[in-house]
Amino acid sequence: MSSSQARHRPPRIAALDVLRGFALCGILLANVQPIAHVGGAPVSAASASLGHEVLGLIVGQRFFPIFSLLFGVGFSLLLRSAAARTARPRLVLLRRLLALLVMGLAHHLLLWQGDILAVYAVAGLVVLLPSTWLPRRAVAALAVVLLATALALDGGQYALVPGLFLLGSALTRYGVIDAIERSARVPGLLAVLFAVAAVPMVVLQLRHVRFELTLSLAGLLLAGAYVCGLLLLLRTPLRRALEIVFAPLGRMALTNYLTATVLVLAAARLVGGRAQEWPASTVVLIAGVILLLQWSWSALWLDRHEQGPLEWLWRRVSWAGGSRSPRAREEAQPPGPGRPATRQDVQDV
């Protein structure tokens, strides 16, 4: 591969790795009790404590919107990359979604009924993939319509997924994602606006007024505040620390998301008792230990490889078949000490 090709590959957007890792931490905190409560039924609120209420306000439905938005972003980044490398880019996207569906169904059937990967795959097949034929203004408009409809119907978090996917795709297609690290003023202003708008929704959520609606609205608004606040912090001297803490988790998000289920189930056997009755301190401790373990192996793995094991497998399946360009076939070789991965190996995962 020529050096000129390497120079012209788009650099990895570090902020996306940090955001993805940050979202992964919050999702694990929210999922510890549901995963450990075998059977997938909702965790009882009978023994709710102040700690659980605080966790609910900070974590509950606050992080899945970030993850869903980033999925739409990554999908459009992959489309852009695939369009430059193959004559049939949507076939790459189709294989990618079908592979995710298989992983999600396996996770759902074997480990945890609350898995969201299969939902992501179906929403991607039904909404995201067809949207690639639409102009970007139509994608943006459809995102607004789907989000408004989901909120109007009190549809819960799954109903918000298609709209969030399209919103992430629209942000990418309008060039917002390429520019997210160029300004501190805009993220700072948006963070304040989102946080202020979230306050009345959080109050209504606490009072159980139209609970599903206010929970969803509070979640969306606080997710926006989290994202914009984190982007603002990435423009400060804290950037290096944030990259060290969150980027390894984010770069191996698929691997860490799936292995977290196994680790939570193992922790549940060690801790014992009924998961729905665990105090908030136990939930935080379990999540903290798992995240520390995942951060450690992610950092060690990424010292030698540019992608996590499941991320690499997912990419290989996505690019399987005869539609790849010679450069894509070369890049499909597993990254490792014998063949350092290129920037493009990890840009679109």
C-alpha positions as CSV (number, residue, x, y, z in Angstrom):
1,M,0.0,0.0,0.0
2,S,1.4,3.3,-1.0
3,S,2.3,6.0,1.5
4,S,0.1,8.5,-0.4
5,Q,-2.9,6.3,0.2
6,A,-2.1,6.2,3.9
7,R,-1.8,10.0,4.0
8,H,-5.2,10.5,2.4
9,R,-7.2,8.3,4.8
10,P,-9.5,10.3,7.1
11,P,-8.1,10.4,10.7
12,R,-10.1,8.7,13.4
13,I,-12.5,11.1,15.2
14,A,-11.2,10.8,18.8
15,A,-14.2,12.5,20.3
16,L,-16.5,9.7,19.1
17,D,-14.4,7.1,20.9
18,V,-14.6,9.1,24.1
19,L,-18.4,9.6,23.7
20,R,-18.9,5.9,23.0
21,G,-16.8,4.9,26.0
22,F,-18.6,7.4,28.2
23,A,-22.0,6.0,27.1
24,L,-20.9,2.5,27.6
25,C,-20.2,3.3,31.3
26,G,-23.6,4.7,31.8
27,I,-25.4,1.8,30.0
28,L,-23.6,-0.7,32.2
29,L,-24.7,1.2,35.4
30,A,-28.3,1.1,34.1
31,N,-28.1,-2.5,33.1
32,V,-26.5,-4.2,36.1
33,Q,-29.7,-5.0,38.0
34,P,-31.8,-5.9,34.9
35,I,-29.1,-8.3,33.7
36,A,-28.6,-9.9,37.1
37,H,-32.3,-10.2,37.7
38,V,-32.7,-13.5,35.7
39,G,-35.7,-13.5,33.4
40,G,-35.5,-10.0,32.2
41,A,-38.5,-8.7,34.2
42,P,-38.4,-5.1,35.4
43,V,-36.5,-4.6,38.6
44,S,-38.8,-4.0,41.6
45,A,-38.9,-0.5,43.0
46,A,-40.3,-1.6,46.3
47,S,-37.0,-1.2,48.1
48,A,-36.0,1.9,46.2
49,S,-33.6,4.1,48.2
50,L,-32.2,7.6,47.8
51,G,-29.2,6.0,46.1
52,H,-31.4,4.3,43.5
53,E,-33.3,7.5,42.9
54,V,-30.1,9.4,42.3
55,L,-28.9,6.6,39.9
56,G,-32.2,6.8,38.2
57,L,-31.9,10.6,37.7
58,I,-28.3,10.4,36.5
59,V,-28.4,7.2,34.5
60,G,-31.9,6.0,33.7
61,Q,-32.5,6.4,29.9
62,R,-29.8,9.0,29.8
63,F,-27.1,7.0,27.9
64,F,-28.9,4.8,25.4
65,P,-29.8,7.9,23.4
66,I,-26.1,8.7,23.1
67,F,-25.3,5.2,22.0
68,S,-28.2,5.2,19.5
69,L,-27.2,8.5,18.0
70,L,-23.6,7.3,17.7
71,F,-24.8,4.2,15.9
72,G,-26.4,6.4,13.2
73,V,-23.2,8.4,13.0
74,G,-21.1,5.3,12.6
75,F,-23.5,4.0,9.9
76,S,-23.2,7.1,7.8
77,L,-19.4,7.2,8.3
78,L,-19.2,3.6,7.0
79,L,-21.4,4.4,4.0
80,R,-19.0,7.3,3.1
81,S,-16.0,5.0,3.5
82,A,-17.6,2.1,1.6
83,A,-18.7,4.4,-1.2
84,A,-15.1,5.3,-1.8
85,R,-13.9,1.7,-1.8
86,T,-16.6,-0.4,-3.5
87,A,-19.2,-0.1,-6.2
88,R,-21.8,-1.7,-3.9
89,P,-21.5,0.1,-0.6
90,R,-25.0,-0.7,0.6
91,L,-24.2,-4.4,0.4
92,V,-21.5,-3.8,3.0
93,L,-24.1,-2.0,5.2
94,L,-26.6,-4.8,4.7
95,R,-24.1,-7.5,5.8
96,R,-23.1,-5.4,8.7
97,L,-26.7,-5.1,10.0
98,L,-27.4,-8.8,9.4
99,A,-24.3,-9.7,11.4
100,L,-25.4,-7.5,14.2
101,L,-28.8,-9.1,14.1
102,V,-27.2,-12.6,14.6
103,M,-25.1,-11.3,17.5
104,G,-28.0,-9.6,19.1
105,L,-30.3,-12.7,18.8
106,A,-27.6,-14.9,20.2
107,H,-27.1,-12.5,23.1
108,H,-30.8,-12.3,23.7
109,L,-31.4,-16.1,23.6
110,L,-28.4,-17.2,25.5
111,L,-27.6,-14.5,28.0
112,W,-30.1,-11.6,28.5
113,Q,-33.5,-10.9,27.2
114,G,-33.0,-7.1,27.5
115,D,-30.5,-7.0,24.6
116,I,-30.8,-4.0,22.3
117,L,-28.5,-5.1,19.5
118,A,-31.2,-7.0,17.7
119,V,-33.4,-3.9,18.0
120,Y,-30.6,-1.8,16.5
121,A,-30.2,-4.3,13.6
122,V,-33.9,-4.4,12.8
123,A,-34.2,-0.6,13.0
124,G,-31.2,-0.3,10.8
125,L,-32.6,-2.6,8.2
126,V,-36.0,-0.9,8.2
127,V,-35.1,2.7,8.6
128,L,-31.3,3.4,8.3
129,L,-30.5,1.4,5.2
130,P,-33.5,2.8,3.1
131,S,-32.6,6.3,4.3
132,T,-29.3,6.1,2.4
133,W,-31.3,6.8,-0.8
134,L,-32.9,9.9,0.6
135,P,-31.4,13.4,0.5
136,R,-30.1,14.6,3.8
137,R,-32.8,17.2,4.4
138,A,-35.4,14.3,4.1
139,V,-33.4,12.3,6.6
140,A,-33.3,15.2,9.1
141,A,-37.0,15.8,8.7
142,L,-37.9,12.1,9.1
143,A,-35.7,12.0,12.3
144,V,-37.7,14.8,13.8
145,V,-41.0,13.2,12.8
146,L,-40.1,9.8,14.2
147,L,-38.8,11.3,17.5
148,A,-41.9,13.4,17.9
149,T,-44.2,10.5,17.1
150,A,-42.4,8.2,19.6
151,L,-42.7,10.9,22.3
152,A,-46.4,11.6,21.5
153,L,-47.2,7.9,21.9
154,D,-45.2,7.5,25.1
155,G,-43.4,4.7,23.2
156,G,-40.4,4.2,25.5
157,Q,-36.8,3.9,24.7
158,Y,-37.1,1.4,21.8
159,A,-39.5,3.6,20.0
160,L,-36.9,6.4,20.0
161,V,-34.2,4.3,18.4
162,P,-35.2,4.9,14.7
163,G,-35.4,8.7,15.1
164,L,-32.1,8.8,17.0
165,F,-30.4,6.7,14.3
166,L,-31.6,9.1,11.6
167,L,-30.6,12.1,13.7
168,G,-27.0,10.7,13.9
169,S,-27.0,10.0,10.2
170,A,-28.2,13.5,9.4
171,L,-25.6,15.1,11.6
172,T,-22.9,13.2,9.7
173,R,-24.3,14.0,6.3
174,Y,-24.5,17.7,7.2
175,G,-20.8,17.7,8.3
176,V,-21.5,18.3,11.9
177,I,-19.6,15.2,13.1
178,D,-16.5,16.3,11.1
179,A,-16.6,19.6,12.9
180,I,-17.4,18.5,16.4
181,E,-13.9,19.2,17.7
182,R,-13.5,22.6,16.1
183,S,-15.5,24.7,18.5
184,A,-16.0,25.1,22.3
185,R,-18.6,27.9,22.2
186,V,-21.3,25.9,20.4
187,P,-21.1,22.8,22.6
188,G,-20.9,25.0,25.7
189,L,-24.0,26.9,24.8
190,L,-25.9,23.8,23.8
191,A,-24.9,22.0,27.1
192,V,-26.4,24.9,29.1
193,L,-29.6,25.0,27.0
194,F,-30.1,21.2,27.2
195,A,-29.5,21.2,31.0
196,V,-31.9,24.1,31.7
197,A,-34.6,22.5,29.5
198,A,-34.1,19.2,31.3
199,V,-34.8,20.6,34.8
200,P,-38.7,20.8,34.5
201,M,-38.7,17.4,32.8
202,V,-36.7,15.9,35.7
203,V,-39.1,17.5,38.2
204,L,-42.1,16.1,36.4
205,Q,-40.4,12.7,36.2
206,L,-39.9,12.7,40.0
207,R,-43.6,13.6,40.5
208,H,-44.6,10.8,38.0
209,V,-46.5,13.2,35.8
210,R,-46.9,11.5,32.4
211,F,-44.0,9.4,33.6
212,E,-43.0,7.6,30.3
213,L,-43.1,10.9,28.4
214,T,-41.2,12.9,31.0
215,L,-38.7,10.1,31.5
216,S,-38.0,10.0,27.8
217,L,-37.8,13.8,27.4
218,A,-35.5,14.1,30.5
219,G,-33.4,11.4,29.1
220,L,-33.0,13.0,25.7
221,L,-32.3,16.4,27.1
222,L,-29.8,15.2,29.7
223,A,-28.1,13.0,27.0
224,G,-27.7,16.2,24.9
225,A,-26.2,18.0,27.9
226,Y,-23.8,15.1,28.6
227,V,-22.7,15.0,25.0
228,C,-22.2,18.7,24.7
229,G,-20.6,19.0,28.1
230,L,-18.1,16.2,27.3
231,L,-17.3,17.9,23.9
232,L,-16.6,21.1,25.8
233,L,-14.3,19.3,28.2
234,L,-12.4,17.8,25.3
235,R,-11.4,21.4,24.4
236,T,-9.7,21.8,27.8
237,P,-6.5,20.4,29.4
238,L,-8.7,17.5,30.6
239,R,-8.8,16.1,27.1
240,R,-5.9,13.7,27.6
241,A,-7.3,12.3,30.8
242,L,-10.7,11.8,29.1
243,E,-9.1,10.0,26.2
244,I,-7.2,7.7,28.5
245,V,-10.3,6.8,30.6
246,F,-13.0,6.5,27.9
247,A,-11.4,5.9,24.5
248,P,-10.2,2.3,25.1
249,L,-13.7,1.4,26.2
250,G,-15.2,3.2,23.2
251,R,-12.9,1.6,20.7
252,M,-14.0,-1.8,21.9
253,A,-17.6,-1.0,22.6
254,L,-19.1,-4.1,21.0
255,T,-16.7,-6.4,22.7
256,N,-17.2,-4.7,26.1
257,Y,-21.0,-4.5,25.8
258,L,-21.4,-8.2,25.2
259,T,-18.8,-9.4,27.7
260,A,-20.3,-7.1,30.3
261,T,-23.4,-9.4,30.4
262,V,-21.2,-12.4,31.2
263,L,-19.4,-10.5,33.9
264,V,-22.5,-9.2,35.5
265,L,-24.0,-12.7,35.6
266,A,-20.8,-14.0,37.2
267,A,-20.9,-11.1,39.7
268,A,-24.5,-11.9,40.6
269,R,-23.5,-15.4,41.6
270,L,-20.7,-14.1,43.8
271,V,-22.8,-11.4,45.4
272,G,-25.9,-13.5,45.9
273,G,-29.2,-12.3,47.1
274,R,-32.0,-10.9,44.9
275,A,-30.6,-8.4,42.4
276,Q,-33.7,-6.2,42.6
277,E,-32.9,-5.7,46.3
278,W,-29.3,-4.8,45.9
279,P,-28.4,-1.3,47.3
280,A,-27.2,1.3,44.9
281,S,-23.6,1.0,46.4
282,T,-23.5,-2.7,45.2
283,V,-24.7,-1.7,41.7
284,V,-22.0,1.0,41.5
285,L,-19.3,-1.4,42.9
286,I,-20.1,-4.2,40.4
287,A,-20.2,-1.7,37.5
288,G,-17.0,-0.1,38.6
289,V,-15.1,-3.4,38.9
290,I,-16.3,-4.6,35.5
291,L,-15.4,-1.3,33.9
292,L,-12.0,-1.3,35.4
293,L,-11.4,-4.9,34.2
294,Q,-12.7,-4.0,30.7
295,W,-10.6,-0.8,30.6
296,S,-7.5,-2.8,31.5
297,W,-8.0,-5.5,28.8
298,S,-9.0,-2.9,26.2
299,A,-5.9,-0.8,26.8
300,L,-3.7,-3.9,26.7
301,W,-5.4,-5.3,23.6
302,L,-5.2,-2.0,21.8
303,D,-1.5,-1.7,22.5
304,R,-1.1,-4.6,20.0
305,H,-4.2,-4.3,17.8
306,E,-6.2,-1.5,16.4
307,Q,-9.6,-3.2,16.9
308,G,-11.3,-5.3,19.5
309,P,-11.8,-9.0,18.6
310,L,-15.5,-8.7,17.9
311,E,-15.1,-5.4,16.2
312,W,-12.6,-7.0,13.8
313,L,-14.9,-10.0,13.2
314,W,-17.8,-7.6,12.6
315,R,-15.8,-5.7,10.0
316,R,-14.6,-8.9,8.3
317,V,-18.2,-10.1,7.9
318,S,-19.2,-6.6,6.6
319,W,-16.6,-6.7,3.9
320,A,-17.0,-10.4,3.0
321,G,-17.6,-11.3,-0.6
322,G,-16.3,-10.1,-3.9
323,S,-17.3,-6.5,-3.9
324,R,-14.3,-5.2,-2.1
325,S,-11.6,-3.2,-3.7
326,P,-8.0,-4.5,-3.7
327,R,-7.2,-2.0,-0.9
328,A,-10.1,-3.3,1.1
329,R,-9.0,-6.9,0.7
330,E,-5.6,-6.0,2.0
331,E,-7.0,-4.1,4.9
332,A,-9.3,-7.0,5.9
333,Q,-6.3,-8.9,7.2
334,P,-6.4,-9.1,11.0
335,P,-4.5,-6.3,12.6
336,G,-1.7,-7.2,14.9
337,P,2.0,-7.1,15.5
338,G,2.7,-8.6,12.1
339,R,0.6,-6.1,10.3
340,P,-0.1,-2.8,12.0
341,A,-3.6,-1.7,11.2
342,T,-4.3,1.5,9.2
343,R,-6.4,4.4,10.3
344,Q,-9.1,3.2,7.9
345,D,-9.2,-0.2,9.7
346,V,-11.0,1.5,12.6
347,Q,-12.5,4.7,11.2
348,D,-15.9,3.2,10.3
349,V,-16.5,0.7,13.2
